Every structure is written in C-alpha cells, then in structure tokens.
C-alpha cells in the first residue's frame, strides 16, 4: 500500500557518488505476474562518472524520474534503479545508452570531456547485467503464470517554458500510456481495461486524464520486452506528468504522489484478471 506518510520515499536527491560495488538497482521479487520497474528513478553516479559529468544535481534531476521507485510497490515484483540515466540509460538501445553527444540528451552538454573507453565499458557492463537480470525475472514469471505485465514507470516535464507556462493540456495528459512497441491487438483488452480503471480513480477530487500514445509511445525497454517475449510479455510504458512535484526543484507534493500511486495500485487486480483470461 502506498501512503502519503511512507518513510521509504527518498527525501534528498543530492548525490556525492555511489561507492564502488554499491548495487545499481534493487530487486524485490514476489509471487505474481505484475512487475513494476523504475529505470529512471536513480540519481546516483559512480565516482569515476560523477567526476566527469558537466551537469549539476539540479540539471540531472530535471530529466530524471524521481519518486517513481515508490510507485513500484504496486507490483508483485519490483525493480528500482539507483543509478542516474546520465550514467547509463536503460531505456535506450545499448549503442545510445550513454549520452556522448548533446543531441542524445535534450541538447545538454553532459560531459566535461569525452569519458575514457574503460569508463564507458564499465557502464555498459551494468547495462548488460540489467538486461540479463530482467530476462531471468521475466522468464520465471512466464513459467509460473503463462505471461506477465510490466508497469514501466516514468515521469515527464510539462513546465519547460517556466512555472507559469504549463504545456498545453490537449497534448499533455496526466498519464500517457505508451503502447507503440507492442502488438496492440494481442493486448487490447488488458490495455483498455487498465486505462479505463486508471481514469476512474479519484485523485484529490478529480479524475486523471489518461490517454494513449499522445506524448510517448514507449522506449527501448518495453520494445525489448515485446521482442524477447512476443507471446507472453506486455509492457505498459506509463508516463506520469510531474504535477505531483516541482519539476525544477524536486520538491514533492506527497499527498498527490500517494494518490497517484493508489490509483495505479487499483488497476492491478483488473490487469491480473485480464492476463489470466488470455
């Protein structure tokens, strides 16, 4: 259960660097077919990476997905990544997983200078380890339940032009569900039930605007799920607009964050039921 007062929520985003050998992610494996992931939750950097990054904490935080890790508690199994996407982006193909050029990172100059090859290789080793882990986790779920559903949790900015100039609501739903990487007809009933039940939830006295493929269609990670488990894996790329926090400072609106988490949690029984009916 996600609650507004939950103490596990990260209070600070400032990072002095993750010690060598510290885990790059946390896996909580339970019994059930719903697997929630937060691959852009992290803010930590290996010291050898942090020393070479040109961006400050605030610049990195603005493009990361803070607090998504807490929402993964809705899954039977959860994976929360601790490392920043500026160290290794697990939602991009291996060749683009390190932002070596500004065009890879919203025009940002990420590095003081190009990272040495050995630093890059150590980051890519994490990438490979993550995908080996996910293959193992999904294979176990496939064997146990005949299939599985991934809640691929992300957030997105809507105040890039300033706090007093929010992005147009017509093109920026509260929650964008990306299904562009899946065989849509195979999972149509599950997707439609998930979206309908999510939109029915009361979030601080209002219903969420939930739409499909408006801003995002899904990244490399859900594409890999559907290509690797074409008959049994359904990955929902869930992008939540950052109305639950100040996207520039990182300050959290804890009550709204919890309410969105509870809305996500309310969809899980229906998702399990639709998966079982297949």
Backbone bond lengths (Angstrom), bond angles and torsions (degrees), N, CA, C in turn:
res aa  C-N    CA-C-N  psi(-1)  N-CA   C-N-CA  omega(-1)  CA-C   N-CA-C  phi
1 X - - - 1.459 - - 1.519 110.26 -
2 X 1.314 116.78 131.22 1.457 122.17 177.36 1.522 108.73 -93.78
3 X 1.320 116.39 124.80 1.460 120.61 -179.01 1.508 110.59 -125.75
4 X 1.345 115.84 156.52 1.455 120.97 -176.52 1.517 112.42 -65.13
5 X 1.313 117.18 -24.53 1.452 119.42 -176.72 1.513 114.33 -101.48
6 X 1.324 116.72 13.43 1.456 119.83 -173.03 1.524 111.12 -62.63
7 X 1.325 116.78 126.57 1.447 121.34 -174.55 1.509 114.45 -77.56
8 X 1.344 117.87 -12.09 1.456 118.87 -177.45 1.518 112.95 -77.66
9 X 1.295 116.17 -8.88 1.459 119.98 -179.69 1.518 109.87 -66.52
10 X 1.319 116.54 134.75 1.453 120.45 -178.25 1.522 110.02 -69.26
11 X 1.339 117.20 128.79 1.459 121.64 -177.12 1.525 111.84 -91.87
12 X 1.318 117.57 -28.88 1.459 120.70 -175.40 1.513 109.72 -126.77
13 X 1.320 116.15 144.43 1.453 120.62 179.94 1.522 111.90 -107.90
14 X 1.308 118.12 -9.35 1.462 120.13 -178.23 1.517 109.89 -65.57
15 X 1.319 116.58 136.35 1.467 121.19 -177.96 1.515 110.46 -127.64
16 X 1.315 116.27 134.16 1.459 121.56 174.51 1.525 111.45 -99.46
17 X 1.327 115.05 8.01 1.467 118.65 179.66 1.510 110.67 106.58
18 X 1.310 115.26 136.03 1.453 120.64 179.02 1.521 109.59 -82.01
19 X 1.344 118.59 131.84 1.465 120.02 178.68 1.517 111.25 -58.13
20 X 1.319 115.97 146.50 1.452 120.28 176.35 1.526 108.93 -56.94
21 X 1.320 116.69 131.40 1.455 120.94 -179.63 1.513 114.01 93.12
22 X 1.358 118.32 -11.14 1.461 120.24 177.26 1.528 108.70 -66.80
23 X 1.328 118.11 146.28 1.466 119.76 -177.01 1.519 111.60 -64.94
24 X 1.322 115.11 141.41 1.465 120.44 179.20 1.511 111.74 -84.11
25 X 1.332 117.36 -14.23 1.464 121.56 178.79 1.516 108.94 -158.11
26 X 1.320 114.65 167.54 1.463 121.07 177.83 1.524 108.77 -123.19
27 X 1.309 116.22 125.87 1.461 123.03 176.68 1.515 109.45 -105.86
28 X 1.319 116.32 126.40 1.460 122.72 170.52 1.519 106.42 -117.95
29 X 1.308 116.27 105.06 1.460 120.01 -173.95 1.518 110.63 -101.85
30 X 1.323 115.37 119.88 1.458 121.75 178.75 1.517 110.37 -117.28
31 X 1.332 115.14 -170.45 1.462 119.98 -177.32 1.523 108.72 -106.43
32 X 1.309 115.98 108.88 1.453 121.23 179.74 1.511 110.00 162.01
33 X 1.334 117.73 164.31 1.461 121.64 -172.50 1.525 115.09 -91.64
34 X 1.348 118.32 -0.52 1.461 120.51 -178.04 1.530 108.81 -101.64
35 X 1.321 115.45 120.81 1.464 122.50 -176.30 1.515 108.25 -119.82
36 X 1.326 117.33 118.71 1.463 122.04 -177.69 1.524 109.42 -105.80
37 X 1.320 115.87 132.76 1.456 121.08 -177.54 1.526 110.65 -126.75
38 X 1.336 115.04 148.93 1.471 121.99 175.60 1.520 106.92 -133.72
39 X 1.326 116.62 82.72 1.462 120.14 -171.69 1.525 112.41 -81.00
40 X 1.339 118.39 -15.44 1.461 121.40 177.76 1.525 112.04 -112.23
41 X 1.324 117.51 15.50 1.462 121.91 179.42 1.530 112.61 -65.78
42 X 1.326 116.85 -32.29 1.459 121.41 -167.02 1.515 115.46 -73.31
43 X 1.333 114.05 156.82 1.469 122.41 177.08 1.526 111.40 -129.16
44 X 1.324 117.95 -11.68 1.457 122.36 -175.18 1.533 111.61 -72.35
45 X 1.322 114.83 151.99 1.456 122.48 174.91 1.528 109.19 -131.41
46 X 1.316 117.39 143.19 1.456 119.75 168.69 1.527 108.21 -61.14
47 X 1.322 118.29 144.94 1.469 119.59 -179.30 1.524 113.76 -52.83
48 X 1.331 117.61 -39.49 1.455 119.87 -178.54 1.525 111.85 -68.95
49 X 1.325 116.87 -23.59 1.463 120.87 174.89 1.527 110.31 -84.12
50 X 1.329 116.16 -46.40 1.461 120.59 -178.72 1.515 112.86 -57.08
51 X 1.324 117.10 -35.68 1.461 121.02 -179.45 1.520 112.25 -67.93
52 X 1.337 117.04 -17.94 1.465 120.57 -175.57 1.525 113.43 -109.22
53 X 1.333 117.38 -7.34 1.461 120.94 -177.81 1.524 109.96 -77.54
54 X 1.330 116.50 133.71 1.466 121.23 -179.55 1.525 112.52 -85.69
55 X 1.309 118.55 -18.58 1.461 122.68 -176.16 1.519 111.17 -83.15
56 X 1.336 116.84 146.70 1.457 120.01 174.12 1.529 109.76 -86.71
57 X 1.334 116.04 176.44 1.462 120.64 -176.26 1.521 112.08 -58.37
58 X 1.332 116.68 -43.40 1.459 120.67 -176.41 1.525 111.38 -65.20
59 X 1.315 116.63 -40.31 1.468 119.63 178.95 1.522 110.91 -64.11
60 X 1.319 116.64 -41.03 1.472 118.87 179.11 1.517 111.00 -68.47
61 X 1.328 115.84 -44.49 1.457 120.09 -177.83 1.518 111.57 -58.34
62 X 1.326 116.98 -36.34 1.461 120.91 -177.50 1.523 112.03 -59.59
63 X 1.326 117.15 -30.73 1.464 120.70 -177.70 1.530 112.95 -101.91
64 X 1.322 117.08 -3.85 1.460 120.97 176.50 1.531 110.07 -88.33
65 X 1.323 115.91 177.33 1.474 121.76 -178.04 1.525 110.08 -117.16
66 X 1.347 117.35 66.55 1.465 119.16 -177.08 1.521 111.88 -62.48
67 X 1.331 114.91 148.73 1.463 124.29 175.95 1.528 114.05 76.40
68 X 1.319 119.40 -5.95 1.464 119.05 176.15 1.523 111.21 -65.43
69 X 1.330 117.09 -25.70 1.457 120.00 179.48 1.515 112.78 -58.70
70 X 1.318 117.41 -38.31 1.454 120.36 178.77 1.515 112.92 -64.42
71 X 1.312 116.98 -34.32 1.473 120.36 179.64 1.527 112.10 -67.93
72 X 1.337 118.08 -21.36 1.465 119.08 -178.72 1.520 112.12 -65.29
73 X 1.321 117.99 -12.31 1.462 120.47 178.22 1.526 112.32 -62.47
74 X 1.329 117.94 -15.14 1.466 120.16 178.49 1.519 111.11 -71.15
75 X 1.336 117.92 -18.99 1.453 120.63 -177.51 1.512 112.97 -83.88
76 X 1.323 115.47 156.83 1.465 119.82 171.24 1.524 109.46 -65.49
77 X 1.318 114.78 -37.22 1.461 123.51 175.44 1.521 107.71 -124.67
78 X 1.325 116.34 146.31 1.462 118.90 178.23 1.521 110.62 -136.66
79 X 1.326 114.77 149.66 1.462 122.26 173.32 1.522 107.26 -132.71
80 X 1.336 116.06 120.20 1.461 121.88 -179.44 1.521 108.42 -119.51
81 X 1.315 116.48 118.60 1.456 121.54 -178.10 1.530 109.45 -86.29
82 X 1.332 116.17 132.48 1.458 122.09 -178.47 1.522 112.71 -92.94
83 X 1.319 117.72 -23.60 1.458 121.12 -176.19 1.518 110.97 -83.58
84 X 1.307 115.79 143.79 1.458 121.94 179.24 1.523 111.30 -66.30
85 X 1.307 115.06 148.79 1.455 120.28 174.06 1.532 111.10 -63.67
86 X 1.354 116.98 -17.39 1.459 120.05 177.83 1.530 111.89 -79.24
87 X 1.318 116.46 -10.54 1.466 120.50 169.58 1.519 109.81 -89.96
88 X 1.333 116.23 -50.36 1.460 121.73 178.05 1.524 107.98 -155.22
89 X 1.316 116.99 124.98 1.464 121.27 -178.84 1.520 108.32 -97.10
90 X 1.314 115.44 108.19 1.459 121.93 -176.02 1.519 112.84 -79.77
91 X 1.317 117.04 -2.04 1.462 120.70 178.41 1.526 111.38 -105.88
92 X 1.317 115.96 18.42 1.467 121.12 174.64 1.522 109.12 -126.62
93 X 1.301 115.24 162.71 1.462 119.15 176.95 1.524 109.48 -62.57
94 X 1.306 116.60 158.79 1.468 120.93 -174.86 1.522 111.88 -57.09
95 X 1.313 117.29 -38.58 1.449 120.39 -178.16 1.520 114.83 -70.89
96 X 1.330 116.87 -16.79 1.464 121.65 179.74 1.521 112.33 -117.34
97 X 1.327 116.81 12.30 1.467 120.77 -173.53 1.517 113.24 -75.09
98 X 1.320 117.74 -15.67 1.466 122.32 175.33 1.520 107.59 -114.46
99 X 1.324 116.41 126.43 1.460 121.33 -175.08 1.531 110.37 -78.70
100 X 1.309 116.54 82.17 1.462 120.59 -175.88 1.533 112.23 -81.54
101 X 1.313 117.81 -22.32 1.459 122.24 -178.88 1.528 109.88 -124.99
102 X 1.336 118.06 149.65 1.472 120.43 -179.72 1.526 113.64 -55.63
103 X 1.325 116.93 -34.87 1.461 118.58 -178.73 1.528 112.41 -67.15
104 X 1.314 117.05 -14.04 1.465 120.70 175.40 1.526 111.69 -81.89
105 X 1.340 117.57 -11.12 1.472 121.52 -170.38 1.531 111.45 -141.47
106 X 1.340 115.61 55.28 1.469 120.80 173.75 1.529 112.53 56.70
107 X 1.319 116.34 29.33 1.452 121.16 179.85 1.514 115.26 81.16
108 X 1.326 118.23 3.92 1.463 121.88 -178.83 1.528 111.24 -79.00
109 X 1.317 115.88 140.06 1.467 120.79 171.44 1.521 107.13 -85.04
110 X 1.309 116.59 102.66 1.461 122.24 -170.92 1.520 111.92 -79.42
111 X 1.344 118.71 -38.63 1.462 122.70 -169.96 1.529 110.99 -110.96
112 X 1.326 115.66 142.32 1.471 119.64 172.06 1.524 109.75 -63.77
113 X 1.323 114.64 -37.69 1.463 122.73 173.63 1.514 106.78 -153.52
114 X 1.303 117.25 161.38 1.460 120.25 -177.86 1.528 110.43 -56.37
115 X 1.331 117.93 130.62 1.468 120.12 -178.66 1.528 111.23 -67.05
116 X 1.334 117.16 144.77 1.473 120.57 177.64 1.520 111.53 -61.01
117 X 1.285 115.80 156.98 1.455 121.40 -176.87 1.525 111.95 -59.76
118 X 1.339 117.84 -37.78 1.462 118.71 -178.12 1.522 111.50 -68.35
119 X 1.335 118.33 -32.37 1.461 121.52 176.11 1.529 109.89 -67.23
120 X 1.316 115.91 -43.67 1.461 120.80 177.57 1.527 110.36 -60.64
121 X 1.319 116.60 -44.30 1.460 119.87 -177.81 1.527 112.03 -64.67
122 X 1.328 117.30 -35.65 1.466 119.10 177.92 1.531 110.49 -68.77
123 X 1.309 117.38 -34.40 1.462 119.73 175.26 1.524 110.98 -67.57
124 X 1.311 116.45 -43.21 1.461 119.56 179.49 1.520 112.12 -67.15
125 X 1.331 117.61 -27.18 1.463 120.26 174.80 1.522 110.13 -63.52
126 X 1.343 117.09 -36.29 1.464 120.43 175.12 1.522 110.60 -64.95
127 X 1.314 115.78 -41.46 1.460 120.87 178.57 1.530 110.42 -57.42
128 X 1.316 115.58 -48.42 1.461 119.87 -179.07 1.529 111.16 -64.22
129 X 1.328 116.65 -39.25 1.464 120.43 179.88 1.521 110.82 -65.27
130 X 1.324 116.98 -38.64 1.466 120.67 178.93 1.525 110.65 -61.92
131 X 1.313 116.61 -46.99 1.466 118.66 -177.39 1.526 111.95 -70.94
132 X 1.317 118.30 -29.87 1.468 119.50 171.85 1.527 110.06 -64.49
133 X 1.328 116.09 -43.85 1.466 120.28 178.91 1.515 110.87 -60.15
134 X 1.341 116.66 -47.44 1.460 119.23 -176.59 1.529 111.19 -66.06
135 X 1.313 117.31 -35.95 1.462 119.27 176.01 1.531 110.41 -60.80
136 X 1.326 116.73 -41.72 1.461 120.26 179.37 1.525 111.34 -66.46
137 X 1.330 117.22 -45.44 1.471 121.48 -179.46 1.526 110.27 -61.50
138 X 1.317 116.84 -46.82 1.469 120.34 -178.02 1.525 111.43 -68.72
139 X 1.322 117.10 -35.17 1.462 119.51 178.49 1.527 110.53 -64.69
140 X 1.331 117.24 -40.56 1.465 119.66 177.80 1.530 110.73 -64.23
141 X 1.321 116.87 -40.39 1.471 119.84 178.55 1.519 110.94 -66.76
142 X 1.305 116.84 -40.03 1.462 121.24 178.32 1.524 110.84 -60.41
143 X 1.336 116.32 -44.09 1.463 119.89 -178.98 1.518 111.86 -68.36
144 X 1.312 116.54 -36.63 1.462 120.14 -176.36 1.520 113.15 -77.91
145 X 1.353 116.73 -35.34 1.470 119.47 -170.14 1.524 113.71 -124.20
146 X 1.305 117.63 -1.51 1.448 120.00 -179.49 1.513 113.98 81.19
147 X 1.303 117.04 -8.32 1.458 122.59 -179.97 1.510 109.43 176.32
148 X 1.324 116.77 174.42 1.457 120.94 -178.15 1.526 109.67 -156.41
149 X 1.324 114.76 159.96 1.459 121.86 178.02 1.526 108.50 -124.60
150 X 1.330 115.93 132.32 1.459 121.94 178.12 1.522 109.32 -105.03
151 X 1.326 116.72 125.98 1.454 122.19 166.76 1.532 106.00 -92.00
152 X 1.320 116.48 98.63 1.472 122.80 -178.75 1.534 107.01 -89.62
153 X 1.329 116.42 95.37 1.471 121.95 -166.08 1.525 112.57 -91.31
154 X 1.327 114.80 128.44 1.459 122.25 179.34 1.527 109.46 -140.96
155 X 1.331 115.55 172.48 1.459 121.23 171.69 1.522 108.39 -133.98
156 X 1.346 115.68 164.78 1.462 117.68 176.90 1.524 111.05 -143.29
157 X 1.326 114.33 153.05 1.464 121.89 -178.27 1.522 111.41 -81.38
158 X 1.325 115.03 146.50 1.468 119.09 176.67 1.530 111.95 -134.85
159 X 1.335 116.43 8.88 1.461 120.85 -179.65 1.525 110.72 -124.19
160 X 1.311 117.03 38.41 1.459 120.23 -178.02 1.532 112.23 -65.13
161 X 1.332 117.04 -25.08 1.463 120.65 -179.66 1.524 112.34 -92.90
162 X 1.349 117.52 7.04 1.449 121.60 179.22 1.509 112.19 121.15
163 X 1.342 116.37 155.12 1.465 121.76 -175.11 1.521 112.84 -61.58
164 X 1.330 116.66 -26.73 1.463 120.17 -178.57 1.526 112.57 -96.39
165 X 1.330 116.53 9.95 1.462 120.57 -179.06 1.525 110.43 -133.73
166 X 1.344 116.53 70.03 1.470 119.31 -179.93 1.522 111.34 -65.54
167 X 1.305 114.96 151.01 1.463 120.30 178.08 1.523 110.48 -64.15
168 X 1.294 115.20 152.05 1.464 122.92 -178.82 1.530 110.41 -55.30
169 X 1.334 116.81 125.88 1.461 120.87 -178.34 1.525 111.82 -63.97
170 X 1.317 116.90 -28.76 1.463 119.27 -178.53 1.523 111.82 -60.92
171 X 1.316 116.54 -31.84 1.461 119.82 -179.14 1.501 113.88 -108.14
172 X 1.345 117.47 8.99 1.460 121.30 -174.46 1.531 110.23 -141.30
173 X 1.326 117.09 78.89 1.470 120.00 -179.42 1.522 111.85 -65.88
174 X 1.333 115.94 161.66 1.466 119.88 175.34 1.521 110.60 -58.43
175 X 1.325 115.35 -41.35 1.468 120.07 176.88 1.521 108.50 -135.73
176 X 1.320 114.55 123.49 1.457 122.13 175.31 1.530 107.84 -101.14
177 X 1.324 116.58 122.78 1.465 121.25 177.51 1.521 107.99 -101.33
178 X 1.321 115.81 112.62 1.456 120.79 -179.15 1.514 111.51 -88.76
179 X 1.323 115.64 120.52 1.470 121.07 179.79 1.522 111.15 -125.91
180 X 1.334 116.71 16.42 1.447 120.37 -174.14 1.510 114.98 -73.02
181 X 1.329 117.95 -9.83 1.467 119.94 -179.21 1.529 112.71 -103.43
182 X 1.319 117.69 0.96 1.463 120.46 -175.32 1.524 111.28 -108.35
183 X 1.335 117.05 159.28 1.467 120.38 167.68 1.530 107.72 -73.05
184 X 1.318 116.25 93.79 1.470 122.32 -166.66 1.524 112.74 -57.40
185 X 1.335 117.47 -39.67 1.462 119.68 -176.89 1.529 111.63 -65.11
186 X 1.320 117.39 -30.71 1.469 120.14 -178.97 1.526 111.23 -67.60
187 X 1.332 116.12 -33.24 1.451 120.36 -173.77 1.530 112.37 -113.34
188 X 1.320 117.07 17.48 1.468 120.74 -171.17 1.529 112.62 -57.96
189 X 1.317 117.87 -46.95 1.463 119.69 -176.37 1.522 111.32 -66.01
190 X 1.315 116.00 -39.19 1.465 119.16 179.52 1.530 110.23 -66.73
191 X 1.315 116.92 -46.01 1.470 120.35 -179.97 1.523 110.52 -60.48
192 X 1.308 116.64 -47.21 1.461 120.39 -175.74 1.524 111.58 -67.26
193 X 1.326 116.72 -37.31 1.471 118.24 177.07 1.520 110.66 -68.44
194 X 1.319 117.24 -43.05 1.464 120.32 177.55 1.530 111.13 -56.46
195 X 1.314 116.78 -48.49 1.460 120.30 -177.34 1.529 111.50 -66.56
196 X 1.314 116.79 -41.39 1.464 120.31 -178.90 1.529 110.68 -65.38
197 X 1.322 116.93 -44.33 1.460 119.33 -178.72 1.526 111.54 -70.10
198 X 1.317 117.01 -33.42 1.462 119.71 176.54 1.531 110.28 -66.31
199 X 1.311 116.70 -41.74 1.465 120.99 -179.05 1.527 112.36 -69.71
200 X 1.323 117.59 -20.36 1.469 121.33 179.55 1.520 112.92 -80.57
201 X 1.323 118.00 -16.05 1.468 120.49 -173.88 1.528 111.13 -72.65
202 X 1.330 114.47 143.89 1.462 120.79 176.39 1.529 109.16 -85.61
203 X 1.310 115.65 119.81 1.464 121.57 178.35 1.520 107.37 -120.45
204 X 1.315 115.29 99.39 1.458 122.13 -179.46 1.529 111.64 53.66
205 X 1.338 114.39 45.93 1.454 119.97 173.89 1.511 115.82 84.25
206 X 1.334 116.85 8.11 1.457 119.00 179.08 1.519 109.70 -143.17
207 X 1.320 114.90 161.66 1.454 120.13 176.55 1.525 109.38 -94.70
208 X 1.323 115.06 147.12 1.458 120.75 -179.56 1.527 110.82 -76.19
209 X 1.308 115.17 144.45 1.457 122.44 171.11 1.527 106.94 -85.15
210 X 1.330 115.91 104.09 1.463 122.21 -175.85 1.522 108.19 -114.53
211 X 1.327 116.23 119.07 1.459 120.01 -179.71 1.525 110.56 -137.63
212 X 1.308 114.32 165.61 1.466 121.46 -171.14 1.526 111.15 -109.27
213 X 1.335 116.19 127.15 1.468 122.99 170.84 1.527 113.44 57.55
214 X 1.331 117.06 35.35 1.463 120.06 177.89 1.518 110.37 -83.46
215 X 1.331 116.98 -52.60 1.462 122.11 179.12 1.526 112.91 -101.93
216 X 1.329 116.27 -33.44 1.467 120.77 -173.34 1.516 109.57 -140.53
217 X 1.320 116.48 141.81 1.458 121.50 179.98 1.526 112.54 -108.16
218 X 1.342 116.59 -2.30 1.454 121.61 -178.22 1.516 110.14 110.48
219 X 1.337 115.79 144.57 1.453 121.49 -176.40 1.516 112.92 -98.32
220 X 1.324 114.87 -159.34 1.465 119.85 -175.64 1.522 112.05 -67.20
221 X 1.323 117.88 -38.88 1.464 120.53 -176.23 1.530 111.68 -58.70
222 X 1.346 120.36 -53.53 1.463 117.70 176.61 1.519 113.42 -63.40
223 X 1.339 117.01 -32.75 1.467 118.39 176.09 1.530 110.37 -61.27
224 X 1.330 116.04 -43.49 1.470 120.34 178.31 1.533 110.51 -61.63
225 X 1.328 117.62 -40.89 1.469 120.45 177.89 1.524 110.27 -57.35
226 X 1.332 116.25 -47.72 1.466 119.40 -175.75 1.518 112.56 -71.88
227 X 1.322 117.39 -29.34 1.462 119.57 177.53 1.526 111.68 -78.64
228 X 1.333 116.71 -32.36 1.463 120.87 -176.54 1.523 111.76 -84.42
229 X 1.325 116.37 -32.55 1.470 122.13 179.55 1.529 108.28 -126.15
230 X 1.332 118.11 66.23 1.467 121.27 -168.62 1.516 115.11 -65.39
231 X 1.317 117.81 -25.15 1.459 120.43 -178.66 1.527 113.45 -99.38
232 X 1.333 116.59 -20.51 1.468 118.93 -167.24 1.523 115.16 -123.48
233 X 1.341 118.36 -13.48 1.456 120.32 -175.20 1.513 112.60 -107.24
234 X 1.326 116.18 127.72 1.463 122.63 176.71 1.525 108.46 -121.24
235 X 1.326 117.36 114.08 1.462 121.62 -179.30 1.528 109.48 -111.31
236 X 1.321 115.96 117.50 1.456 122.72 177.14 1.521 108.41 -95.03
237 X 1.316 117.90 115.68 1.460 121.85 177.54 1.533 107.82 -84.82
238 X 1.321 115.87 104.06 1.466 122.17 -171.09 1.528 108.86 -104.32
239 X 1.320 116.78 109.87 1.462 123.24 -179.10 1.524 108.99 -107.86
240 X 1.332 116.49 115.58 1.462 122.25 -178.13 1.530 108.79 -100.93
241 X 1.310 116.66 126.06 1.466 120.29 176.50 1.523 109.37 -64.60
242 X 1.324 116.92 140.26 1.469 121.23 -173.17 1.533 112.41 -77.29
243 X 1.326 115.28 55.93 1.464 120.22 173.67 1.524 111.57 -84.18
244 X 1.331 117.17 -7.13 1.458 122.38 -177.68 1.532 111.86 -96.54
245 X 1.328 116.79 5.73 1.460 121.17 -177.88 1.523 109.14 -158.16
246 X 1.318 115.76 165.17 1.451 121.41 169.68 1.522 106.59 -84.76
247 X 1.303 117.23 110.76 1.458 119.58 -172.93 1.524 113.29 -68.71
248 X 1.341 117.43 -15.47 1.462 120.41 179.79 1.530 112.71 -91.72
249 X 1.335 117.49 -35.93 1.463 120.52 -178.09 1.520 112.50 -101.82
250 X 1.321 117.79 -20.00 1.454 121.37 -176.11 1.514 113.96 86.69
251 X 1.342 117.93 0.68 1.465 120.23 -179.04 1.519 110.02 -65.75
252 X 1.322 115.94 133.44 1.458 122.96 -173.78 1.517 112.44 -95.87
253 X 1.321 116.59 137.04 1.461 123.39 164.76 1.526 105.40 -92.72
254 X 1.322 115.24 92.21 1.466 120.42 -170.36 1.523 112.73 -60.90
255 X 1.330 117.37 -38.11 1.465 119.90 -177.82 1.526 110.70 -66.11
256 X 1.313 116.83 -42.81 1.470 118.60 -179.71 1.528 110.61 -70.37
257 X 1.327 116.31 -39.81 1.468 119.71 176.54 1.528 110.44 -55.71
258 X 1.335 116.30 -46.18 1.463 120.54 -179.29 1.520 111.20 -65.98
259 X 1.326 117.35 -38.82 1.467 120.83 -179.13 1.529 110.89 -65.03
260 X 1.321 117.21 -39.22 1.464 120.10 176.80 1.528 109.98 -66.34
261 X 1.323 117.28 -40.26 1.456 120.36 176.70 1.518 112.31 -61.66
262 X 1.318 116.90 -40.36 1.459 120.87 178.29 1.524 110.96 -66.27
263 X 1.337 116.69 -35.56 1.459 120.00 176.83 1.528 110.49 -64.85
264 X 1.323 116.90 -42.79 1.464 120.13 176.29 1.525 111.01 -62.00
265 X 1.316 115.40 -42.88 1.468 120.51 -179.15 1.526 111.47 -60.69
266 X 1.338 116.88 -35.20 1.463 121.11 -177.62 1.523 112.62 -67.02
267 X 1.321 117.50 -18.80 1.467 120.11 -179.71 1.519 113.35 -84.44
268 X 1.323 117.08 -14.42 1.466 120.20 -171.15 1.528 112.90 -64.33
269 X 1.343 121.07 -44.24 1.469 118.63 178.63 1.527 113.06 -58.29
270 X 1.319 117.47 -40.89 1.458 120.33 178.87 1.509 112.46 -66.03
271 X 1.328 116.75 -38.34 1.464 120.54 177.44 1.521 110.18 -63.80
272 X 1.335 116.83 -44.07 1.470 119.30 177.66 1.521 111.07 -60.58
273 X 1.325 116.15 -41.64 1.461 120.09 -178.88 1.518 111.66 -64.48
274 X 1.335 116.96 -44.69 1.456 119.45 179.26 1.521 111.87 -64.28
275 X 1.320 117.04 -37.44 1.452 120.17 177.96 1.522 110.43 -64.69
276 X 1.323 116.72 -42.51 1.469 120.79 -179.49 1.523 110.90 -64.77
277 X 1.325 118.16 -33.10 1.463 121.77 -177.04 1.519 112.27 -72.52
278 X 1.342 116.76 -19.25 1.453 118.57 178.52 1.524 110.88 -64.57
